Amino acid sequence: MNLNQFGLKQRPFPNSLDSAWYYPATTHEKALAQLRQALQDEEGIVLITGEPGTGKTLLLQCLLQSLAPDTPSAFLTNSHFPDRRGFFQAILFDLSLAHDQSSEQEMRLKLTDFVLTQHRNGCRLLLLVDEAQNLDLDLLEEIRLLSNLEAGPTKAIQVVLSGQPGLLEMLARPEAAGLSQRLVIRIRLEPLGLEESADYIFHHLRLAGGKPESIISDEGLEVLARGARGIPRVINQATHQALVLTCEIGSRTVDAESALEALAHLGLDGECGEPELVHSLVPPGRKPA
């Protein structure tokens, strides 16, 4: 895709997003506020769930960005662990602690010593586990035991579990009752509404240095907003594909046809229907065509 063709300085919908691309959607802002409050209230374990692509990982990145610089944290983005030893290895690695030749028990004790030492120094370890639906019951039980670490009246470690809805099914099993009972804070990320989906597209185009009103037509905007069903990852993929297709035909503006073709490339054709409420989706500050 030729970025200059659209007046862009960088790709507006990259495959991997960091906190710089965060869009303050209602569902994400509410979830972020709940996460921060849970940490402030010293909750031991917090659960956040949402469909694939709703922005759970990006939300955790934003949470980390908001912490004090000296807050010790471990962010496990890959939750496919073969056993408890692999789980402890991942945590110690993220904390830059030695782990290679240690046994499972040695790593457990090393992590426990680190957590309690940090707590004595006035810091509480934050453990973030993404894609937690991939954990088995044995590892979920290990997380429950870790969350029991205390120093005096306060928790020495706080855990945020983030996963797809299937995680809730696992937590509902009798074997997971001990952990489930500790999940006082349960947060769910919902898809974006139509208006926020449209504004999300504009937000990314602006961050990339473009003028959204000249890059995408009202009709194209609505087709993408409806067809992506409010899932940020799908919005990113569909809008990027629409830009690529528009670039290929030498146009400078994404229209409804290019948007529909982009959705078809993603297997989403027929799910958005014909544009009907274009003006209602135009983000604030834009004059309808």
Backbone as CSV, one residue per row, in Angstrom:
resi,resn,N_x,N_y,N_z,CA_x,CA_y,CA_z,C_x,C_y,C_z
1,MET,0.837,-1.195,0.000,0.000,0.000,0.000,0.874,1.248,0.000
2,ASN,0.563,2.195,-0.856,1.292,3.454,-0.934,0.694,4.451,0.056
3,LEU,1.390,4.674,1.159,0.876,5.564,2.196,0.704,6.993,1.669
4,ASN,1.629,7.416,0.791,1.559,8.784,0.261,0.271,9.028,-0.517
5,GLN,-0.270,7.973,-1.095,-1.500,8.102,-1.878,-2.661,8.590,-1.014
6,PHE,-2.602,8.276,0.270,-3.668,8.679,1.194,-3.218,9.799,2.139
7,GLY,-2.017,10.287,1.948,-1.513,11.337,2.827,-1.178,10.841,4.215
8,LEU,-0.794,9.574,4.319,-0.485,8.959,5.615,1.015,8.930,5.851
9,LYS,1.409,9.028,7.114,2.815,8.984,7.476,3.240,7.602,7.952
10,GLN,2.268,6.778,8.342,2.555,5.419,8.770,1.311,4.565,8.558
11,ARG,1.498,3.260,8.635,0.357,2.361,8.459,-0.639,2.587,9.589
12,PRO,-1.891,2.908,9.284,-2.857,3.261,10.331,-3.461,2.073,11.069
13,PHE,-3.361,0.882,10.497,-3.948,-0.300,11.131,-2.916,-1.430,11.143
14,PRO,-1.859,-1.273,11.962,-0.801,-2.291,12.005,-1.301,-3.601,12.581
15,ASN,-0.566,-4.681,12.256,-0.967,-6.003,12.741,-0.876,-6.104,14.259
16,SER,0.126,-5.453,14.821,0.328,-5.497,16.270,0.241,-4.084,16.826
17,LEU,-0.657,-3.877,17.778,-0.871,-2.548,18.334,-0.232,-2.424,19.713
18,ASP,0.282,-1.239,20.009,0.734,-0.954,21.365,-0.136,0.152,21.939
19,SER,0.179,0.566,23.155,-0.692,1.507,23.858,-0.806,2.859,23.149
20,ALA,0.134,3.172,22.245,0.065,4.440,21.524,-1.159,4.504,20.609
21,TRP,-1.699,3.345,20.241,-2.856,3.279,19.349,-4.171,3.140,20.108
22,TYR,-4.101,3.196,21.419,-5.304,2.963,22.230,-6.424,3.943,21.881
23,TYR,-7.621,3.376,21.675,-8.814,4.187,21.430,-9.700,4.088,22.672
24,PRO,-10.069,5.215,23.285,-10.820,5.189,24.549,-12.302,4.876,24.366
25,ALA,-12.590,3.683,23.883,-13.983,3.256,23.736,-14.622,3.117,25.116
26,THR,-15.918,3.226,25.173,-16.637,3.166,26.448,-16.325,1.884,27.205
27,THR,-16.382,0.746,26.539,-16.157,-0.537,27.209,-14.727,-0.657,27.720
28,HIS,-13.741,-0.119,26.967,-12.351,-0.200,27.388,-12.044,0.763,28.534
29,GLU,-12.593,1.959,28.470,-12.373,2.919,29.542,-12.973,2.416,30.853
30,LYS,-14.161,1.824,30.771,-14.794,1.281,31.972,-13.971,0.133,32.545
31,ALA,-13.496,-0.751,31.659,-12.693,-1.892,32.110,-11.381,-1.421,32.727
32,LEU,-10.747,-0.437,32.113,-9.474,0.067,32.624,-9.668,0.702,34.000
33,ALA,-10.759,1.434,34.165,-11.051,2.048,35.463,-11.286,0.971,36.521
34,GLN,-11.983,-0.112,36.146,-12.231,-1.202,37.092,-10.931,-1.911,37.470
35,LEU,-10.054,-2.099,36.503,-8.771,-2.740,36.775,-7.947,-1.903,37.751
36,ARG,-7.877,-0.612,37.490,-7.100,0.269,38.371,-7.682,0.295,39.786
37,GLN,-9.012,0.311,39.867,-9.650,0.333,41.174,-9.401,-0.972,41.920
38,ALA,-9.428,-2.077,41.196,-9.182,-3.379,41.819,-7.772,-3.452,42.384
39,LEU,-6.799,-2.909,41.654,-5.426,-2.896,42.156,-5.317,-2.000,43.380
40,GLN,-5.982,-0.870,43.320,-5.958,0.054,44.450,-6.607,-0.562,45.682
41,ASP,-7.659,-1.356,45.458,-8.369,-1.993,46.564,-7.689,-3.276,47.028
42,GLU,-6.539,-3.593,46.426,-5.731,-4.748,46.811,-6.462,-6.073,46.615
43,GLU,-7.255,-6.152,45.558,-7.891,-7.422,45.212,-6.807,-8.411,44.775
44,GLY,-6.951,-9.657,45.195,-5.919,-10.650,44.887,-5.905,-11.071,43.436
45,ILE,-7.071,-11.417,42.889,-7.163,-11.888,41.507,-8.314,-11.162,40.818
46,VAL,-8.051,-10.692,39.607,-9.064,-10.008,38.807,-9.193,-10.749,37.478
47,LEU,-10.407,-10.871,36.993,-10.666,-11.577,35.741,-11.234,-10.618,34.700
48,ILE,-10.673,-10.675,33.489,-11.230,-9.906,32.379,-11.395,-10.849,31.194
49,THR,-12.601,-10.848,30.615,-12.874,-11.731,29.488,-13.459,-10.929,28.325
50,GLY,-13.355,-11.508,27.150,-13.903,-10.880,25.960,-13.649,-11.766,24.755
51,GLU,-14.440,-11.578,23.727,-14.261,-12.344,22.501,-12.890,-12.050,21.888
52,PRO,-12.368,-12.956,21.052,-11.085,-12.679,20.390,-11.136,-11.361,19.624
53,GLY,-10.077,-10.562,19.764,-9.983,-9.326,18.998,-10.626,-8.119,19.626
54,THR,-11.162,-8.245,20.833,-11.844,-7.102,21.459,-10.878,-6.134,22.147
55,GLY,-9.584,-6.487,22.230,-8.608,-5.548,22.766,-8.125,-5.835,24.173
56,LYS,-8.189,-7.089,24.591,-7.785,-7.427,25.963,-6.285,-7.193,26.175
57,THR,-5.473,-7.637,25.228,-4.024,-7.482,25.363,-3.624,-6.015,25.399
58,LEU,-4.203,-5.221,24.519,-3.908,-3.790,24.485,-4.318,-3.134,25.803
59,LEU,-5.417,-3.581,26.369,-5.873,-3.024,27.643,-4.863,-3.313,28.753
60,LEU,-4.304,-4.522,28.755,-3.298,-4.863,29.760,-2.041,-4.011,29.571
61,GLN,-1.689,-3.752,28.317,-0.537,-2.884,28.056,-0.786,-1.479,28.611
62,CYS,-1.996,-0.986,28.418,-2.343,0.337,28.946,-2.310,0.349,30.464
63,LEU,-2.742,-0.738,31.080,-2.698,-0.834,32.539,-1.258,-0.753,33.024
64,LEU,-0.371,-1.491,32.368,1.042,-1.456,32.752,1.614,-0.053,32.599
65,GLN,1.228,0.626,31.517,1.735,1.975,31.275,1.319,2.945,32.376
66,SER,0.195,2.663,33.031,-0.329,3.583,34.046,0.264,3.342,35.432
67,LEU,1.050,2.272,35.585,1.611,1.946,36.897,2.820,2.819,37.213
68,ALA,3.130,2.925,38.482,4.338,3.633,38.892,5.551,2.920,38.311
69,PRO,6.586,3.660,37.913,7.749,3.060,37.251,8.428,1.949,38.053
70,ASP,8.350,2.011,39.377,9.039,1.020,40.198,8.166,-0.184,40.551
71,THR,6.978,-0.281,39.941,6.092,-1.409,40.220,6.621,-2.669,39.552
72,PRO,6.946,-3.717,40.319,7.402,-4.963,39.701,6.227,-5.673,39.025
73,SER,6.447,-6.150,37.807,5.357,-6.807,37.086,5.910,-7.871,36.149
74,ALA,5.078,-8.864,35.892,5.386,-9.907,34.914,4.178,-10.046,34.006
75,PHE,4.417,-9.976,32.704,3.334,-10.019,31.720,3.536,-11.265,30.861
76,LEU,2.697,-12.278,31.086,2.792,-13.529,30.328,1.820,-13.465,29.151
77,THR,2.348,-13.269,27.956,1.501,-13.149,26.767,1.245,-14.487,26.101
78,ASN,2.079,-15.469,26.401,1.905,-16.810,25.848,1.610,-17.764,26.986
79,SER,0.388,-18.258,27.049,-0.013,-19.079,28.196,-0.011,-20.574,27.890
80,HIS,0.688,-20.972,26.834,0.818,-22.404,26.533,2.027,-22.952,27.286
81,PHE,1.795,-23.362,28.533,2.874,-23.894,29.360,2.722,-25.405,29.477
82,PRO,3.800,-26.160,29.276,3.693,-27.622,29.352,3.428,-28.129,30.759
83,ASP,3.885,-27.382,31.764,3.724,-27.811,33.148,3.998,-26.617,34.067
84,ARG,3.994,-26.870,35.364,4.230,-25.791,36.333,5.639,-25.221,36.199
85,ARG,6.591,-26.076,35.886,7.965,-25.591,35.734,8.038,-24.568,34.605
86,GLY,7.374,-24.858,33.495,7.362,-23.909,32.391,6.684,-22.605,32.776
87,PHE,5.665,-22.704,33.604,4.947,-21.515,34.086,5.869,-20.639,34.928
88,PHE,6.583,-21.261,35.879,7.495,-20.492,36.724,8.667,-19.941,35.916
89,GLN,9.142,-20.704,34.950,10.216,-20.221,34.091,9.816,-18.922,33.396
90,ALA,8.590,-18.888,32.868,8.123,-17.714,32.144,8.056,-16.489,33.054
91,ILE,7.589,-16.679,34.283,7.498,-15.558,35.216,8.887,-15.042,35.579
92,LEU,9.781,-15.968,35.939,11.127,-15.559,36.338,11.872,-14.905,35.179
93,PHE,11.671,-15.405,33.977,12.302,-14.813,32.806,11.840,-13.368,32.623
94,ASP,10.536,-13.138,32.769,10.017,-11.779,32.580,10.492,-10.846,33.686
95,LEU,10.823,-11.413,34.838,11.335,-10.606,35.950,12.863,-10.495,35.915
96,SER,13.477,-11.076,34.871,14.937,-11.061,34.713,15.641,-11.758,35.875
97,LEU,15.038,-12.850,36.347,15.629,-13.650,37.415,16.133,-14.966,36.834
98,ALA,17.209,-15.495,37.388,17.784,-16.748,36.897,16.779,-17.891,37.043
99,HIS,16.786,-18.799,36.057,15.786,-19.869,36.086,16.193,-21.113,35.307
100,ASP,17.194,-21.043,34.473,17.475,-22.084,33.486,17.634,-23.483,34.075
101,GLN,18.480,-23.619,35.084,18.798,-24.948,35.601,18.048,-25.289,36.889
102,SER,17.058,-24.505,37.215,16.357,-24.703,38.486,15.231,-25.730,38.349
103,SER,14.946,-26.406,39.436,13.803,-27.318,39.461,12.532,-26.510,39.694
104,GLU,11.393,-27.173,39.577,10.123,-26.484,39.804,10.059,-25.883,41.203
105,GLN,10.423,-26.655,42.211,10.350,-26.160,43.582,11.340,-25.026,43.823
106,GLU,12.523,-25.131,43.230,13.515,-24.063,43.389,12.993,-22.758,42.785
107,MET,12.342,-22.862,41.634,11.798,-21.659,41.003,10.635,-21.097,41.804
108,ARG,9.818,-21.962,42.367,8.704,-21.508,43.198,9.224,-20.735,44.411
109,LEU,10.258,-21.284,45.050,10.836,-20.630,46.219,11.522,-19.320,45.836
110,LYS,12.174,-19.310,44.676,12.837,-18.088,44.219,11.818,-16.990,43.957
111,LEU,10.692,-17.353,43.327,9.637,-16.367,43.070,9.026,-15.891,44.380
112,THR,8.775,-16.819,45.303,8.202,-16.444,46.601,9.114,-15.478,47.335
113,ASP,10.424,-15.767,47.340,11.381,-14.883,48.009,11.385,-13.500,47.356
114,PHE,11.329,-13.459,46.019,11.309,-12.182,45.306,10.059,-11.381,45.670
115,VAL,8.912,-12.051,45.666,7.643,-11.372,45.952,7.649,-10.788,47.363
116,LEU,8.072,-11.580,48.331,8.062,-11.112,49.724,9.097,-10.011,49.954
117,THR,10.242,-10.117,49.283,11.259,-9.063,49.401,10.740,-7.751,48.835
118,GLN,10.095,-7.831,47.661,9.520,-6.636,47.053,8.469,-6.014,47.968
119,HIS,7.686,-6.857,48.600,6.629,-6.347,49.474,7.215,-5.646,50.697
120,ARG,8.296,-6.191,51.237,8.953,-5.541,52.371,9.499,-4.173,51.980
121,ASN,9.821,-4.022,50.702,10.326,-2.750,50.188,9.199,-1.817,49.736
122,GLY,7.963,-2.222,50.031,6.827,-1.361,49.706,6.238,-1.556,48.326
123,CYS,6.607,-2.638,47.657,6.086,-2.896,46.304,5.328,-4.222,46.269
124,ARG,4.312,-4.266,45.448,3.525,-5.481,45.285,3.668,-5.958,43.840
125,LEU,3.980,-7.244,43.645,4.141,-7.780,42.294,2.788,-7.886,41.606
126,LEU,2.735,-7.448,40.353,1.545,-7.608,39.531,1.837,-8.642,38.455
127,LEU,1.075,-9.712,38.453,1.217,-10.773,37.460,0.045,-10.709,36.496
128,LEU,0.341,-10.475,35.215,-0.678,-10.427,34.178,-0.558,-11.673,33.320
129,VAL,-1.639,-12.417,33.197,-1.639,-13.640,32.394,-2.649,-13.471,31.266
130,ASP,-2.145,-13.312,30.047,-3.005,-13.147,28.881,-3.324,-14.513,28.276
131,GLU,-4.410,-14.573,27.502,-4.853,-15.828,26.878,-4.963,-16.939,27.921
132,ALA,-5.516,-16.597,29.068,-5.563,-17.532,30.192,-6.484,-18.716,29.958
133,GLN,-7.291,-18.662,28.886,-8.150,-19.811,28.588,-7.320,-21.046,28.210
134,ASN,-6.027,-20.841,27.922,-5.154,-21.963,27.562,-4.553,-22.658,28.777
135,LEU,-4.740,-22.096,29.956,-4.203,-22.720,31.166,-5.041,-23.935,31.550
136,ASP,-4.384,-24.945,32.107,-5.156,-26.089,32.601,-5.492,-25.864,34.077
137,LEU,-6.300,-26.741,34.631,-6.737,-26.581,36.018,-5.576,-26.624,37.001
138,ASP,-4.543,-27.378,36.662,-3.380,-27.481,37.544,-2.688,-26.123,37.678
139,LEU,-2.551,-25.400,36.564,-1.905,-24.093,36.604,-2.817,-23.035,37.235
140,LEU,-4.106,-23.158,37.015,-5.037,-22.234,37.673,-4.962,-22.395,39.192
141,GLU,-4.786,-23.621,39.637,-4.641,-23.858,41.076,-3.327,-23.249,41.581
142,GLU,-2.268,-23.330,40.769,-0.998,-22.721,41.166,-1.136,-21.208,41.303
143,ILE,-1.894,-20.611,40.415,-2.142,-19.164,40.479,-2.914,-18.826,41.755
144,ARG,-3.883,-19.673,42.096,-4.633,-19.446,43.340,-3.698,-19.476,44.540
145,LEU,-2.783,-20.433,44.556,-1.845,-20.542,45.671,-0.917,-19.329,45.721
146,LEU,-0.468,-18.862,44.555,0.385,-17.673,44.510,-0.346,-16.457,45.083
147,SER,-1.625,-16.359,44.747,-2.406,-15.201,45.206,-2.586,-15.193,46.714
148,ASN,-2.310,-16.334,47.363,-2.433,-16.413,48.822,-1.240,-15.796,49.544
149,LEU,-0.161,-15.487,48.788,1.026,-14.920,49.429,0.677,-13.589,50.083
150,GLU,0.949,-13.499,51.359,0.641,-12.286,52.108,1.821,-11.898,52.980
151,ALA,1.880,-10.631,53.288,2.879,-10.132,54.231,2.131,-9.200,55.171
152,GLY,1.815,-9.704,56.352,0.960,-8.926,57.242,-0.471,-8.982,56.745
153,PRO,-1.176,-7.869,56.789,-2.590,-7.870,56.428,-2.859,-7.685,54.929
154,THR,-1.808,-7.531,54.125,-2.023,-7.215,52.710,-1.461,-8.292,51.795
155,LYS,-1.999,-8.338,50.586,-1.534,-9.268,49.570,-0.150,-8.851,49.070
156,ALA,0.706,-9.840,48.839,2.045,-9.555,48.327,2.094,-9.630,46.812
157,ILE,1.064,-10.221,46.221,1.013,-10.361,44.767,-0.435,-10.184,44.310
158,GLN,-0.611,-9.512,43.185,-1.926,-9.377,42.574,-1.876,-9.967,41.177
159,VAL,-2.965,-10.600,40.772,-3.013,-11.314,39.497,-4.178,-10.813,38.658
160,VAL,-3.905,-10.592,37.378,-4.968,-10.291,36.426,-4.984,-11.398,35.387
161,LEU,-6.085,-12.118,35.316,-6.278,-13.157,34.314,-7.113,-12.592,33.170
162,SER,-6.609,-12.718,31.956,-7.327,-12.218,30.787,-7.512,-13.351,29.797
163,GLY,-8.749,-13.551,29.334,-8.969,-14.661,28.416,-10.286,-14.578,27.673
164,GLN,-10.473,-15.514,26.795,-11.700,-15.621,26.019,-12.808,-16.233,26.883
165,PRO,-14.060,-16.134,26.438,-15.184,-16.623,27.261,-15.060,-18.072,27.703
166,GLY,-14.304,-18.879,26.973,-14.123,-20.278,27.372,-13.501,-20.420,28.745
167,LEU,-12.774,-19.396,29.182,-12.175,-19.420,30.513,-13.247,-19.484,31.596
168,LEU,-14.377,-18.838,31.340,-15.466,-18.855,32.316,-16.020,-20.262,32.501
169,GLU,-16.060,-21.027,31.410,-16.547,-22.406,31.489,-15.621,-23.254,32.363
170,MET,-14.312,-23.033,32.206,-13.354,-23.782,33.016,-13.481,-23.406,34.490
171,LEU,-13.663,-22.108,34.753,-13.770,-21.650,36.138,-15.060,-22.111,36.800
172,ALA,-16.054,-22.488,35.988,-17.325,-22.958,36.533,-17.263,-24.424,36.955
173,ARG,-16.177,-25.100,36.611,-16.058,-26.509,36.977,-15.797,-26.646,38.470
174,PRO,-16.298,-27.698,39.091,-16.127,-27.878,40.544,-14.666,-27.843,40.984
175,GLU,-13.765,-28.369,40.137,-12.352,-28.409,40.510,-11.734,-27.022,40.627
176,ALA,-12.361,-26.025,40.006,-11.828,-24.665,40.031,-12.561,-23.781,41.028
177,ALA,-13.353,-24.371,41.895,-14.172,-23.585,42.827,-13.320,-22.695,43.730
178,GLY,-12.165,-23.190,44.171,-11.311,-22.405,45.053,-10.861,-21.103,44.421
179,LEU,-10.508,-21.159,43.140,-10.096,-19.949,42.426,-11.289,-19.079,42.088
180,SER,-12.352,-19.696,41.611,-13.531,-18.948,41.188,-14.110,-18.114,42.321
181,GLN,-14.076,-18.654,43.536,-14.614,-17.930,44.684,-13.806,-16.678,45.026
182,ARG,-12.560,-16.627,44.558,-11.702,-15.480,44.836,-11.834,-14.384,43.770
183,LEU,-12.577,-14.665,42.719,-12.727,-13.703,41.624,-13.894,-12.763,41.919
184,VAL,-13.656,-11.826,42.811,-14.700,-10.873,43.180,-14.929,-9.881,42.043
185,ILE,-13.850,-9.517,41.334,-13.937,-8.566,40.233,-13.871,-9.317,38.914
186,ARG,-14.972,-9.291,38.185,-15.052,-9.931,36.862,-15.463,-8.874,35.840
187,ILE,-14.601,-8.649,34.876,-14.811,-7.600,33.883,-14.996,-8.246,32.516
188,ARG,-15.938,-7.716,31.750,-16.155,-8.235,30.390,-16.038,-7.106,29.374
189,LEU,-15.211,-7.327,28.358,-15.086,-6.372,27.257,-16.139,-6.685,26.205
190,GLU,-16.903,-5.680,25.829,-17.942,-5.841,24.812,-17.465,-5.249,23.485
191,PRO,-18.027,-5.686,22.362,-17.703,-5.080,21.069,-18.110,-3.609,21.053
192,LEU,-17.501,-2.834,20.164,-17.841,-1.429,20.028,-19.195,-1.281,19.344
193,GLY,-19.901,-0.208,19.660,-21.120,0.115,18.942,-20.791,0.683,17.571
194,LEU,-21.812,0.930,16.753,-21.588,1.426,15.397,-20.875,2.774,15.389
195,GLU,-21.327,3.702,16.205,-20.719,5.028,16.202,-19.273,4.978,16.669
196,GLU,-19.005,4.201,17.705,-17.627,4.100,18.172,-16.758,3.348,17.171
197,SER,-17.321,2.395,16.448,-16.557,1.700,15.410,-16.105,2.677,14.335
198,ALA,-17.019,3.564,13.943,-16.682,4.570,12.938,-15.631,5.534,13.472
199,ASP,-15.801,5.962,14.706,-14.845,6.898,15.294,-13.494,6.231,15.518
200,TYR,-13.497,4.939,15.786,-12.264,4.165,15.936,-11.452,4.231,14.647
201,ILE,-12.126,4.072,13.513,-11.450,4.146,12.214,-10.841,5.526,12.017
202,PHE,-11.615,6.564,12.312,-11.116,7.934,12.185,-9.921,8.171,13.106
203,HIS,-10.017,7.649,14.326,-8.953,7.813,15.317,-7.628,7.282,14.776
204,HIS,-7.649,6.092,14.203,-6.425,5.475,13.683,-5.888,6.235,12.473
205,LEU,-6.775,6.684,11.621,-6.324,7.433,10.450,-5.668,8.749,10.868
206,ARG,-6.224,9.389,11.885,-5.624,10.639,12.380,-4.253,10.373,12.998
207,LEU,-4.145,9.304,13.807,-2.864,8.987,14.435,-1.790,8.703,13.390
208,ALA,-2.204,8.192,12.245,-1.258,7.887,11.167,-0.932,9.112,10.327
209,GLY,-1.485,10.270,10.719,-1.168,11.511,10.032,-2.080,11.871,8.891
210,GLY,-3.198,11.142,8.734,-4.098,11.396,7.611,-5.306,12.240,7.970
211,LYS,-6.037,12.644,6.943,-7.299,13.362,7.110,-8.418,12.396,6.745
212,PRO,-9.068,11.817,7.768,-10.055,10.749,7.529,-11.137,11.113,6.533
213,GLU,-11.618,12.361,6.565,-12.720,12.757,5.688,-12.351,12.684,4.221
214,SER,-11.041,12.708,3.908,-10.625,12.605,2.511,-10.179,11.192,2.149
215,ILE,-10.054,10.323,3.153,-9.552,8.968,2.915,-10.677,7.963,2.759
216,ILE,-11.810,8.211,3.403,-12.904,7.239,3.365,-14.233,7.968,3.239
217,SER,-15.090,7.454,2.368,-16.409,8.065,2.185,-17.338,7.670,3.328
218,ASP,-18.436,8.411,3.466,-19.406,8.078,4.505,-19.945,6.661,4.319
219,GLU,-20.225,6.314,3.062,-20.773,4.978,2.785,-19.751,3.893,3.101
220,GLY,-18.499,4.129,2.704,-17.459,3.156,3.005,-17.247,2.995,4.491
221,LEU,-17.329,4.121,5.205,-17.171,4.096,6.658,-18.245,3.241,7.305
222,GLU,-19.485,3.408,6.867,-20.569,2.648,7.487,-20.481,1.167,7.169
223,VAL,-20.113,0.839,5.937,-19.985,-0.570,5.562,-18.953,-1.260,6.460
224,LEU,-17.823,-0.610,6.668,-16.776,-1.204,7.508,-17.206,-1.280,8.966
225,ALA,-17.841,-0.213,9.460,-18.274,-0.184,10.858,-19.290,-1.283,11.147
226,ARG,-20.214,-1.484,10.207,-21.228,-2.529,10.399,-20.641,-3.926,10.204
227,GLY,-19.861,-4.088,9.160,-19.377,-5.416,8.797,-18.398,-6.005,9.791
228,ALA,-17.641,-5.154,10.496,-16.650,-5.653,11.442,-17.263,-6.035,12.781
229,ARG,-18.546,-5.735,12.971,-19.301,-6.161,14.156,-18.703,-5.665,15.478
230,GLY,-18.002,-4.525,15.406,-17.501,-3.920,16.630,-16.258,-4.551,17.214
231,ILE,-15.627,-5.469,16.490,-14.415,-6.127,16.975,-13.198,-5.356,16.467
232,PRO,-12.457,-4.671,17.332,-11.339,-3.843,16.885,-10.362,-4.540,15.945
233,ARG,-10.008,-5.798,16.221,-9.063,-6.488,15.343,-9.627,-6.636,13.938
234,VAL,-10.922,-6.930,13.859,-11.555,-7.089,12.544,-11.666,-5.732,11.848
235,ILE,-11.950,-4.689,12.619,-11.975,-3.331,12.039,-10.615,-3.016,11.425
236,ASN,-9.553,-3.333,12.160,-8.199,-3.080,11.656,-7.953,-3.830,10.355
237,GLN,-8.282,-5.110,10.340,-8.021,-5.933,9.173,-8.848,-5.477,7.970
238,ALA,-10.128,-5.214,8.225,-11.018,-4.840,7.127,-10.649,-3.484,6.540
239,THR,-10.344,-2.515,7.404,-10.025,-1.182,6.909,-8.684,-1.179,6.189
240,HIS,-7.723,-1.939,6.704,-6.437,-2.041,6.001,-6.639,-2.653,4.620
241,GLN,-7.435,-3.717,4.553,-7.678,-4.361,3.271,-8.399,-3.418,2.313
242,ALA,-9.321,-2.623,2.837,-10.031,-1.655,1.994,-9.072,-0.600,1.442
243,LEU,-8.117,-0.177,2.248,-7.112,0.779,1.786,-6.236,0.165,0.703
244,VAL,-5.857,-1.091,0.890,-5.033,-1.782,-0.109,-5.778,-1.877,-1.440
245,LEU,-7.038,-2.283,-1.396,-7.831,-2.414,-2.614,-8.030,-1.066,-3.298
246,THR,-8.260,-0.040,-2.503,-8.434,1.306,-3.054,-7.154,1.783,-3.718
247,CYS,-6.029,1.466,-3.096,-4.732,1.841,-3.652,-4.492,1.141,-4.988
248,GLU,-4.900,-0.118,-5.082,-4.670,-0.907,-6.293,-5.404,-0.345,-7.506
249,ILE,-6.558,0.273,-7.276,-7.314,0.816,-8.414,-6.976,2.290,-8.654
250,GLY,-6.008,2.805,-7.902,-5.550,4.163,-8.120,-6.421,5.248,-7.529
251,SER,-7.349,4.872,-6.655,-8.216,5.870,-6.036,-7.595,6.371,-4.728
252,ARG,-8.079,7.500,-4.252,-7.591,8.072,-3.004,-8.621,7.988,-1.884
253,THR,-9.808,7.469,-2.195,-10.880,7.434,-1.206,-11.532,6.057,-1.165
254,VAL,-11.629,5.468,0.006,-12.303,4.179,0.176,-13.805,4.395,0.032
255,ASP,-14.416,3.707,-0.908,-15.865,3.822,-1.081,-16.539,2.546,-0.604
256,ALA,-17.856,2.493,-0.744,-18.613,1.332,-0.263,-18.203,0.056,-0.985
257,GLU,-17.919,0.161,-2.283,-17.550,-1.027,-3.053,-16.248,-1.632,-2.538
258,SER,-15.243,-0.783,-2.312,-13.974,-1.286,-1.791,-14.149,-1.862,-0.387
259,ALA,-14.991,-1.221,0.416,-15.241,-1.710,1.768,-15.913,-3.076,1.746
260,LEU,-16.898,-3.235,0.871,-17.587,-4.527,0.753,-16.637,-5.611,0.265
261,GLU,-15.778,-5.263,-0.677,-14.820,-6.239,-1.186,-13.825,-6.631,-0.103
262,ALA,-13.428,-5.664,0.722,-12.509,-5.955,1.815,-13.135,-6.928,2.811
263,LEU,-14.399,-6.713,3.126,-15.099,-7.619,4.035,-15.210,-9.015,3.425
264,ALA,-15.437,-9.075,2.116,-15.528,-10.364,1.430,-14.204,-11.122,1.523
265,HIS,-13.085,-10.397,1.425,-11.767,-11.019,1.549,-11.601,-11.672,2.917
266,LEU,-12.263,-11.121,3.922,-12.164,-11.645,5.287,-13.285,-12.627,5.614
267,GLY,-14.090,-12.945,4.618,-15.194,-13.876,4.833,-16.362,-13.272,5.569
268,LEU,-16.483,-11.944,5.511,-17.554,-11.255,6.229,-18.588,-10.665,5.289
269,ASP,-18.564,-11.030,4.038,-19.528,-10.485,3.083,-20.934,-10.938,3.447
270,GLY,-21.875,-10.043,3.239,-23.279,-10.360,3.508,-23.692,-10.123,4.937
271,GLU,-22.744,-9.665,5.795,-23.073,-9.478,7.203,-23.352,-8.022,7.557
272,CYS,-23.112,-7.114,6.601,-23.287,-5.700,6.955,-24.505,-5.074,6.312
273,GLY,-24.975,-5.637,5.215,-26.140,-5.064,4.556,-25.815,-3.781,3.835
274,GLU,-26.832,-3.142,3.261,-26.635,-1.895,2.550,-26.567,-0.729,3.534
275,PRO,-25.720,0.274,3.241,-25.652,1.443,4.121,-27.005,2.131,4.215
276,GLU,-27.450,2.404,5.440,-28.746,3.043,5.635,-28.671,4.278,6.517
277,LEU,-27.740,4.272,7.484,-27.724,5.332,8.490,-26.382,6.054,8.480
278,VAL,-25.928,6.402,7.279,-24.599,6.974,7.133,-24.393,8.179,8.031
279,HIS,-25.301,9.121,8.006,-25.099,10.368,8.739,-25.039,10.147,10.242
280,SER,-25.729,9.110,10.731,-25.725,8.874,12.174,-24.388,8.329,12.646
281,LEU,-23.574,7.799,11.728,-22.293,7.216,12.103,-21.133,8.174,11.891
282,VAL,-21.386,9.318,11.289,-20.307,10.259,11.037,-19.770,10.775,12.369
283,PRO,-18.466,10.579,12.628,-17.900,11.041,13.903,-18.063,12.532,14.088
284,PRO,-18.097,12.978,15.347,-18.243,14.408,15.618,-17.182,15.223,14.898
285,GLY,-17.588,16.357,14.356,-16.626,17.226,13.684,-16.550,17.014,12.198
286,ARG,-17.193,15.951,11.696,-17.167,15.713,10.261,-18.496,16.099,9.655
287,LYS,-18.470,16.778,8.548,-19.681,17.182,7.860,-20.101,16.073,6.900
288,PRO,-21.350,15.555,7.041,-21.820,14.515,6.148,-21.770,14.986,4.714
289,ALA,-21.504,14.039,3.820,-21.466,14.366,2.391,-22.861,14.664,1.878
